Amino acid sequence: MKAPPGGTARRAEIISVAARLFDEHGYHSTTMDDIAAAMGIRKPTLYHHVQSKTQIVVWIHDELVNELTDRLEARLAAEMPRPALLHLVLEDILEILETRPGHLRVYFEHHRELQGEEGELARAKRDRYTDLVRSVIAQGHAAGEFHAPDPMLSTFAFFGMSNWAYQWYQPGGALGHREIALYLWKTYMNGVAVGPVAAPVHPADPAAPGPAAALSRSDVPG
């Protein structure tokens, strides 16, 4: 879907206003009338610059995934240490959450609104970014820096820590995005256990549906 005529300044304003409204009221509850009113323009004027809410989602999605990918690729080109790369990925996501929370909510919750070619392109971009991080983890394991025998599962665990933060993080709280990113990074890199960890056994678990047993790779949903 090509953007209709319009300057980048107006597009940036549409993205900013729409992302805020989506965050405050929900994507499906926000109308193009709401966006136009919040911008102080008439709806026909808004349609001169953007065709639909879906197109706004495309813009927000591409803006974020391109920014995240560009930052990571620049650091990879600079051959930064792999632990530092993972730390900065967390910082990037938490920084956007602090400065543009509505954008990140749209990115995580509404990319599935994109169908057809737009959806395929969005998935390809997200998959590329995920694969870059997976490669960092896999290379770290191969080099003996990380213990990640299943790099893809380790990547899902990594993003699980950061990507859910938009549900609970409140900008302006006691900890800023850098402090939270560092805490999450340390937790991911070190774990929460002290010393080596064996496969867990849960003897006499009163909530267990059957005999307690150690977890195995096959127990992981996928």
Solvent accessible surface area in square Angstrom, and as a share of the most:
residue,aa,sasa,rsa
1,M,112,0.50
2,K,181,0.76
3,A,52,0.40
4,P,29,0.18
5,P,97,0.61
6,G,51,0.49
7,G,46,0.44
8,T,116,0.68
9,A,82,0.64
10,R,70,0.26
11,R,87,0.32
12,A,58,0.45
13,E,65,0.29
14,I,0,0.00
15,I,6,0.03
16,S,61,0.39
17,V,19,0.11
18,A,0,0.00
19,A,1,0.00
20,R,112,0.41
21,L,13,0.07
22,F,2,0.01
23,D,50,0.26
24,E,102,0.46
25,H,113,0.50
26,G,29,0.28
27,Y,12,0.05
28,H,135,0.60
29,S,79,0.51
30,T,2,0.01
31,T,63,0.37
32,M,17,0.08
33,D,77,0.40
34,D,62,0.32
35,I,0,0.00
36,A,3,0.02
37,A,76,0.59
38,A,47,0.36
39,M,21,0.09
40,G,67,0.65
41,I,35,0.18
42,R,170,0.62
43,K,74,0.31
44,P,81,0.51
45,T,52,0.30
46,L,0,0.00
47,Y,94,0.36
48,H,103,0.46
49,H,30,0.13
50,V,0,0.00
51,Q,87,0.39
52,S,34,0.22
53,K,40,0.17
54,T,39,0.22
55,Q,1,0.00
56,I,0,0.00
57,V,0,0.00
58,V,24,0.14
59,W,13,0.05
60,I,0,0.00
61,H,1,0.00
62,D,35,0.18
63,E,61,0.27
64,L,0,0.00
65,V,1,0.01
66,N,64,0.33
67,E,42,0.19
68,L,4,0.02
69,T,15,0.09
70,D,88,0.46
71,R,60,0.22
72,L,2,0.01
73,E,56,0.25
74,A,62,0.48
75,R,41,0.15
76,L,56,0.28
77,A,86,0.67
78,A,72,0.56
79,E,153,0.68
80,M,63,0.28
81,P,89,0.56
82,R,63,0.23
83,P,39,0.25
84,A,31,0.24
85,L,3,0.02
86,L,1,0.01
87,H,40,0.18
88,L,39,0.20
89,V,1,0.01
90,L,1,0.00
91,E,32,0.14
92,D,4,0.02
93,I,4,0.02
94,L,0,0.00
95,E,51,0.23
96,I,0,0.00
97,L,4,0.02
98,E,53,0.24
99,T,84,0.49
100,R,57,0.21
101,P,49,0.31
102,G,6,0.06
103,H,17,0.07
104,L,1,0.01
105,R,61,0.22
106,V,0,0.00
107,Y,12,0.05
108,F,27,0.11
109,E,62,0.28
110,H,20,0.09
111,H,26,0.12
112,R,168,0.61
113,E,54,0.24
114,L,4,0.02
115,Q,128,0.57
116,G,50,0.48
117,E,127,0.57
118,E,32,0.14
119,G,1,0.01
120,E,106,0.48
121,L,102,0.51
122,A,6,0.05
123,R,125,0.46
124,A,60,0.46
125,K,67,0.29
126,R,43,0.16
127,D,92,0.48
128,R,123,0.45
129,Y,9,0.03
130,T,35,0.20
131,D,66,0.34
132,L,28,0.14
133,V,1,0.00
134,R,65,0.24
135,S,29,0.19
136,V,2,0.01
137,I,2,0.01
138,A,26,0.21
139,Q,92,0.41
140,G,0,0.00
141,H,64,0.29
142,A,91,0.70
143,A,60,0.47
144,G,66,0.64
145,E,88,0.39
146,F,27,0.11
147,H,163,0.73
148,A,5,0.04
149,P,91,0.57
150,D,36,0.19
151,P,32,0.20
152,M,69,0.31
153,L,59,0.29
154,S,23,0.15
155,T,0,0.00
156,F,119,0.50
157,A,54,0.42
158,F,0,0.00
159,F,20,0.09
160,G,45,0.44
161,M,49,0.22
162,S,1,0.01
163,N,43,0.22
164,W,153,0.54
165,A,0,0.00
166,Y,23,0.09
167,Q,79,0.35
168,W,119,0.42
169,Y,13,0.05
170,Q,130,0.58
171,P,61,0.39
172,G,80,0.77
173,G,46,0.44
174,A,113,0.88
175,L,94,0.47
176,G,25,0.24
177,H,16,0.07
178,R,147,0.54
179,E,92,0.41
180,I,17,0.09
181,A,0,0.00
182,L,72,0.36
183,Y,151,0.57
184,L,21,0.10
185,W,54,0.19
186,K,100,0.42
187,T,37,0.22
188,Y,52,0.20
189,M,59,0.26
190,N,114,0.59
191,G,41,0.39
192,V,135,0.78
193,A,53,0.41
194,V,154,0.89
195,G,48,0.46
196,P,145,0.91
197,V,115,0.66
198,A,87,0.68
199,A,62,0.48
200,P,57,0.36
201,V,98,0.56
202,H,87,0.39
203,P,108,0.68
204,A,102,0.79
205,D,58,0.30
206,P,137,0.86
207,A,90,0.70
208,A,36,0.28
209,P,148,0.93
210,G,37,0.35
211,P,136,0.85
212,A,43,0.33
213,A,69,0.54
214,A,49,0.38
215,L,107,0.53
216,S,59,0.38
217,R,146,0.53
218,S,103,0.66
219,D,79,0.41
220,V,57,0.33
221,P,127,0.80
222,G,128,1.23
